[in-house]
């Protein structure tokens, strides 16, 4: 969108208005780093009378108009002096940052305008993503009408090229048979009718009156602390105390046995805005109050700032060696019971518990046993045009119910989709040997490995088998382990949508549990589409599962039931999720991995822009991520959730 560049600065740095721009130059202001999102954008400068010069932004300098320009004759002038003497322009905002262009020119921010219709190559922040989703979601009826209108517009029957080759294309959509898998019941903690829930085909349930299926014992969870992150709002301390009290009491309602430190944690109000400083202060305050190391810290944030959030996570996980839980101050003020319960699902998971299990009459004893391990894997990449590392994440089941997953993350080269042999051997094998074998396998290696992989195209299926699975088998062989593999690819990046002729939900989406395994699937491959979730908005997108390898000869019904039932065990939701949880967790962990990079939050870190066609990109080498400070606690736990 065209307009003054200053308006774009306000938007990307999430400022209240232009009066806050000058504050970006303050030391340690994390919002300044958001300005790198303006790099490579084209701007217009109209400081020369009768001319509009076009430039490309190289960077926003952390200097105001007193920045010194050096000329060929050796003389120097500040930016403000230069524009006063050469162009008779007296700057209105000399305290604003100046902008360096790719041609090395340095211009005042206030004299620049953005050109319109430019591509935004960076990841959208939380608010932008929310706005995008609201605009993008389309109900099934509207999507169906749009598809039909598109087909009519193309008008294949009148296409001369199609006619020339004697071809015809049927305008009618494909009809495919589907069946509805048995909807599972949910098992929570406690006994009696209140310990179970039956969502049927609604895909919804709530936690009212429910105890979590697993909660850490009091000898494990003894101490926690709260930190109110400084921001632009005046904090209502009474509201914070009410929220903390309600949070602790609600945890008790969900089954926790509350030690005194749980009911009365240390609440720290720091003045230093640096995340590392206030995280350390909160950790020390909690430890001093209860004379023992806290197991978890809660941070109350004034607004949604991804850099501050990432630095909190980085310091807690890589320095303090404990998980953290962030909440928004706006929700703290309201202290709504449902919000508190939703946060407690994550809080409980980070401490070693889980919310519920799922079962049917046929699987009441569970689908998995102590000889089967489930592994999920995903690789995330930096946005197009950014020279950042790919992040590999691998999750491994840590109980026989398949409700808890440990995760390991590591850099994986530059835009390398296949997880490297080194990462597989170092991280997956470590999680199996030091985690799964001790917690599930009773000291024995797994007889069966169920490997779920996300994010690969059909052209890469063979590579998954030839590289990733082969690397796992080689690593297993070194330890004299002979496991049978089930390899399944989960894909959401496709354009298949299902519109039920009858029997859909209230929005006419397919009901949770809708399985399509004929009509639109491959005739010579083992694949199927599963709608596991109830779409809140828009048209439900099924997940396409391809079974590439099935060495133990599991029947398809067992694979499909495993996927569907476990979608009801996603640890932080009261609805089934569309994607198998092991893969979902791997995706979350891969995105969180960026916070552990050594240059996270620094303007000139590895996330600098680069031409996608630059020579040697594939050979870029990135340092490994910062290690967890307390791997014995962090790796088996769900720190990433």
N, C-alpha and C positions, 0 to 999 in steps of 0.2 A: 504494500500500500504506500503510495507516494505521500510526501509531506515532510515537514522539518525532521532532520535527523535527531534532534533533541527529543522529539516525541517517541521515536523508536528507542532511544536510550531509556526513557521513563518506562516503556513497556517491558523491555528485556531485563532491566534491573529491578523491575517490580517496585518502582518508586511511587510516591503519592502524587507528585507533580514535578515540574521543572525546578522548583525551588530546592529540591534535594539533590540535584545533579552535582553541585560543587562538593557535597559530602562524600561522593564516590572516591575522591582523591585522598581521603583520610587514611592513614596507615591501618592496615589490617581490616579494611572494610571488605567483607567477602563479596559484596554485590558488584564490586568493580570487575571481578573475573567474569561476570555474566556478559560484559561488553564484548568479549571475544566472539560472541554470536553475530556481531555485525561485520566480522571480517569477510572480505571478498564481495561485499555489497557495493553496488554502483551508486554514486552520489553525484549531484550537480552543484557546482559552486558558481555563484553569480557576482563575485566580487569585482570582476573586470567589467566595466560599463559596456553594455551592448553585446556581451558574450556570455555564453553558458558553457563552462568547461566541465567535462565529465571525468571523474576519477573512480578508482577502485580502492576501497579501504584496505589497508594492510593491518593497522592496529589502532586502538585508542590508547594514546600515551597517558601514563600516570603523571602528567604534568599539566599545569595550566598555561595561560598565554604568556607567562614569563619565560617559557621554554626558549632557549637561545638557538637562533639559526646561524649557521656559519656559511659565509659566502666565498666565492672563488678568490676574491682579493684578500681573504684572510680576516675580513671584518665580521662582526657579529651584531645581531639585533634580536630582541625578543620578538615573538610572534605578534604581540600587541603593537610594538613599535613599528614593525615592518608594515602592517596593514594601515597604521596611522599615517606613515610617511609616504608609502608607495601608492596607496589606494584611497587615502583620505577617509578611512573607515575607523571610527572609534568603537571599540567592542563594547557591547552592552553587558556581556557576562565574561569578564576577563578571568574569573575563577573557574570557568568550566574547563574540562579536559580538551586538549587539542588532538587532532586526528592525523595520523601519518598515512600517506597513500602508497600504493605499490611503486609509483614513480618517485618516491622519496620526498614529495612535497608534503609540507605540514600546514594544515589549515585549521582555523577555529571551528569548533563544533557548531556555533550559532549561524555560520554562513552556509551550511550544507543542507541539501534536501535529498531525500531518497528518491530514486527512480521507482516507478511502479512495476508491478508484475514480475517481481524477482523471487526466485525459488529460495525457500528457507530450508537449509540442509541440516539444521541441528535438531536434536530431539526436543519435542515440545515439553514444556514444564507441566506441572500438575494442573494449573488453571487452564492452560491452552488445550491440554488433552481433554479435559472435561468439556470445554466449549466445543471442541471438534467432534466429540462423541455425540453431543446433543444435536449437532447439525447433521451428522452422518447417519444416525440411526433412522431406518425406514421400516414402518410396520409391514408385515407380509402382504397385505392387500395393496398397499402403494407400490411395493417392490414388484409384485406380480403385474400390476398395471404398467409400470415403467418398462418391464421386460417385454411385454406384449407390444407396447408402443414402439420400442426399439426394433423389434422384429418387423413390424409393419413399415417402419421407416426404411429399413434395409431393402425390403421388397425383392427377395431373391428371385421370384418368378419372372421379374422383368430384367434381371441382370444379364447383359449380353455375353459376358464371359462365361457364366454358368451355362447359358443356353448353347454357346459355341461348343462346349465339351459334352453336351448331351446329359448334363447333370440336373438334378432337382433336389431341393432341400425342403423337408417337411416342416411346416410352421408349427405343428403341434408339439407340445412338450412331451418328454418321455414319461411314461407311466411305469413305476417300479413298485414291486411288492415290498412291503415292510412288515416287520413283526415287533411287538412290544415286549421287551424283556421284563421279567418279574421285578417289580419295584421292591427294594430291600426295606427292612425295618432297621431302626437305629437303636443301639444299646448304649446308654449312658451309665454313670455310676449309681450306686445304691441298689435298692431292690424294689419290687412292686411295679405297679402300672406306671408310676412316674419315671421309672428308669428306662422306659422305651418310648419311641415315637414312630408313627407310621405316616409318612408324608404322602403315601399313595402316588398319584400321578401329578400332584401339585408342584413337586420339587421345592417345597418350602417347609420349614419347621422353625420353632423358636426355642430359646433356652430357659424360658420361664419355668421355675421349679425343677430344673434339671441340674444334676451334679455331673461334673466332668468325669469321664470314664477313668482317667488316670491323673493323679495330682502328686507332685513331689512330697515326700514325707517331711515332717517338721525338722528332722535332723539334717535334711538336705537344704531346705529353704529356711533360712534363719533371719536374714537381714536384707533390707533394700533401702534405697534412697530416692529422693525426688529433687529435681533441679528445675527451677523456673527460668528459662532462657531469657535474657534481657532483650527487649524490643521496643517498638514504638508505642506500645500501650502501657498505661498505668495498671499494674497488676492488683487485682482484688484478692488480698491474701486470705480473707475469710472464704471466698469462693474456692480457692485452691485447697484449703483445709477441708472444706465440705466434700470436695471431689475425692480427695485422698481417703477420707473416712468412708465415703460411700463405696469407693473402689475396694478397700479392704473388706468391708462388710459383705459386698457382693461376691467376692472371692470365697468367703465363708459359706454363703448360700449355695455356691456351686461345688461345695464339698471340701474346701481347704480347711485344715486345722491350723488356726492362726496363732503363731507365736507372738509375744508382746511387741517385738520389733516390726511385725507386719502391720499392727494396728497403729503404731506411732513412729513412722519413719522420720528420718531427718529431712527437712525441707530447706533447700538452699536457694537463696536469692542472690546470685552473683551480680557484680557490676561490670566485670570484664566480658566483652562480647566475643572473645576468642573461644571457639568450641573446646580446644584442648585444655585451656585454662579452667573453664567452668566445669568441664567434665571431671578433671582431676580434683577440683575443690569439692564437688558434690560427692565424689568417691571417698575423699578424706573425711568429710563431714559425717557421712553415714557410718563409716568405720569408727570414728571417734565416739559417736553417740552410743553405739551398741557394742563397742570393744571387739568387733570382729569384721572381717571383710564382707562387704555386701555382695549378694549373688546377682543382683540386677539393679540398674538405675533407670528411673523414669524421667524423661525430659518433656517439659511443657513448653511448646513452641508458640511464639506470637503470630507467626505467619508461615506460609509454605515456601521455604527456601531450600532448594536441593543441595546447595553447597554446604550450608550449615548442617543440614541433616546428614550429609555424607561424612563430614568431618567428625560429627558426634559418633557415628557408627565406626568410623576408622579408629578413633582414639580408644573407644571402649573395647573393640575387638582385637586390635593389634597392640595396644599398650596396656590396658587394664586387664584384659583377658576375661571380660564378663559381657553378657548380652545387655542390650538396652531397649527401652520401649519409648517411642515418641508419641505424644498426643498433642492435639491442637487446643490452644487456649479457649477458642470459641466453644468447643465441646466441653471443656472443663467448666466453663461458666454455667452451662446448661445441666451438666451431670445427669444426663438421661440414662435410665437403667439399661436400655437396649444397647446404647453405645458402650457403656461400661462392660457389659457382658461380651460384646464383640471384641473389645480390646483385651479382655481377660483370656480369650481363646489364644491369642498370640502370646500374651504374658505367660500363661501356663505352659505353652509349648516350649518357650525359651528356657523354662526351668526344668523341663524333662517330662512334662505330662502330655496328654492328648485329650481331645474333646469327646469322641465317640467312635464306635465301630459300626459296621453295617453287615446285615446278614439276611438270608432268606431261609425258608424251611430246608432247602437242600444244602445250604452252606453254613448252617448254624455253628459248626465246629471250625469254620474258617476254610479258605481256599488254599492258603499257603501253609507250609509246615516249617520245622526248624532245619530243613535241608535245602530250602529255596531262598535265594536272595534276589531282591528286585533292585535294579539299577536304572536310574534315569540320567540322561545326558542332554546338554544343549550348549551351543556356542553362540554368543552374541557378538555383534560387530559394531564398530563405531559408525556414525552416520556417514553417508557418502561425502567424499571430499575431506574427511578427517584422517589424519595419520595417527590413529590410535590402535592399540592392540586388540585382537579378538580375545574374548574371555571365555574359557571353557569351564563349565560347571558340571560336576558329577555328584549324584545323590545315591545313597545306599540305604536300604531299609534297615532299621535298627530294632524292630520287634517282629514277632511272628504274625501279628495282626496287620502289618503294613501300614501303620498309622504314623510312624515316626521315621524321618529320614535325616541322616547326617549328610553334610555337603562339603565338598572341597572345590576350590576355585583356583584358577591359574591363567596367566597369559598364554596365548596359543598362536603366536605369530601375528602377521598382518593379513587379515581377511582369509585365514585358513579355516575352512569349515571342519575338516576332519581333525578330531582330537589327536594330538601327537602321542607317539609311543611313550615318550618320557612322562607325560601327564597321566596316561593310563596306568603305567607301572608304578609311578610314585604315589598317586592319589587314590585311585580306585582300589589298588591292592592294599594300600595302607588302611583304608576304611573297612575293607573286608577282614583283614587280619586282626587289626587292633580294635575294631568295633563289632562288626557282625558276628565273627566267630566267638567272641567273648559273650556277647549279649543274646545271641539267637542260636548259633550253631553248636553250643556246648563244647567249644574247642575244636570242632571238626569243620573242614572246608565245605562249601556248598556243593550239593550234588547237581543242582539246577540253578542256572543264572537266567533271569528274565530281564532282558536289556531293552529298555524303551529309549528311542532316539527321536529327538525333535529337530526341526529346522533344516532337513536335507531334502533336496529335490529328487525326482525319480532318476535323473541321470547320475546321482551319487549313491544310489542304493548299493551297487556293487562295491563301491569304495568303503562303505560302512562294514561290509563283511570282510573284504580283503585287507583293510587296514585296522579299523578299531577292534572288531571282534578277533581278528588274528592276533593283534597285540595283547588282548586280554588272555587269549588261549596260551600264547607264548609265556606271558607272565605267570599264569597258573602252572604251566609245565615246569617252570624253574622251581616251584615249590611242590612238585609231584602231585598237583591237583588236576583231576580229570573231571571237569564239569560239563554237563550238557546245556546247550544254549537255546533259548527262545528269543529271537530278535524281532522287534516290532517297531516300525516307523510310524510316528504320529504326525499328521500334517493338518494344519488349519489354513494354509495358504492355497486355497483353491476357490473355484467359483460355482461349486455345486450347492444348490439350495433345495430344500424339500418343502412342498406345499401340500399338506394333507387334504385329500378330497372331503374327508369328514373326520370327526373325532379329534380335532386339534384342541389346543388350549384356548383360553379366552381371547388371545390375539391371533388365533389360527396358526400358531407355530406347532411343529411336531411335538408330541408329548415327550417328557424325559423317558429314556429307555427305548426310543424308536431306533430300530436297527434295519439297515438296508444292505443286503449282501448279494442281490441279483439285479439285473437290469441296467445298472450304471457302473458296475464293477468290472474288473478285468477278467476275461474268460480263462486265462491261463495263470493267474496269480491269486494268492490268498489275500484278499483285501475286503474291507467292509467300511460302511459309514455308520457312525453312532452319534445320535443326539442324546447326550447324557444329562444336559442341563435344561432348565427352564429360562428362556431368554427374558430378561427384565424389560428390555426395550429392543425394538428393531426386529429383524428377521434372524432366527436362530441359524448358526453356521455349524454343521456337523463336523466332527473330526474324522478324517480319513486315515484308517489304520491299515498298514501293509505288514503282513507276517512274512518276513524274509527267510527266517530259519526256524525250524521246529524240531530240534534233535530228539527231545523226549517224547515226541508225537502227542502233544497235548491236543485234545479235541477242541475245535473252534469254540464250542459252547463254553468251555472252561476259560479260554482266553477272553471271550466277550463278557462273561460274568465277572471275571476278575476286574476288568477295566470299568465296567458299569458300577459294581458295588463299591469299589474303592473311590469312585468319584464322589460318593457320599461321605467319605472319611477325610476329605480335605480339611485340614486342621483349624482353619481360621474362618470358616463360613458355615452358615445355616442353610445351605442350598448345595446340591451337587454341582460340581464344576464340569466344564465341557471337556477338559483335557485330563488325561490320567495324572494323578497327583505327583508321581515321581518325576515326570517331565515338567509339570508346572513348577515344582520346587526348584528344579534345575534351572529353569528359565529365570525365576526370581533371583536365585543365587548368582547367575551369570551377570545380571544387571547390577547387583550389589557389588560384584567384584571390582568395579571401577573405583569404589571408595578405598580399596586396599592398594591401589597403585601408588608408587612413590611420589608421583607428581600431581596427585589429585588436588584440585583447588588452586593450582598455580597457573597463572595466565600463559606461560610459555611451556606447559607440560606437553606430554605426548599427544594431546588432543589438538595440536595445532593443525591448521588446514594444509592440504597438499593437493596437488593436481592428481586426479585419479589415474592418469596415464604416466605418471612420473616413473622413470626407469628405476628398476631395482626395488619397487615397493614390496614385492614378494619376499625379498631378502632382508627386510627391516627386522631388527632384533630389539626386543623389549626386555627390560629387566623383570625378574619375577616379582610377584606381588609381595607386599609385606606379610610376614608370617603371623599367624595367630599367636597372641601372647601366652595363652594357656590352652594349648591344643587338646590336652586330656579332657578339658571341660567343654571347650568350644566346638571341636570337631564332631563329637557324638551328638551334640545338642542342635536345636533348630535355631541357631543364631540369626539366620537370614530371613526368618519369617516375619 
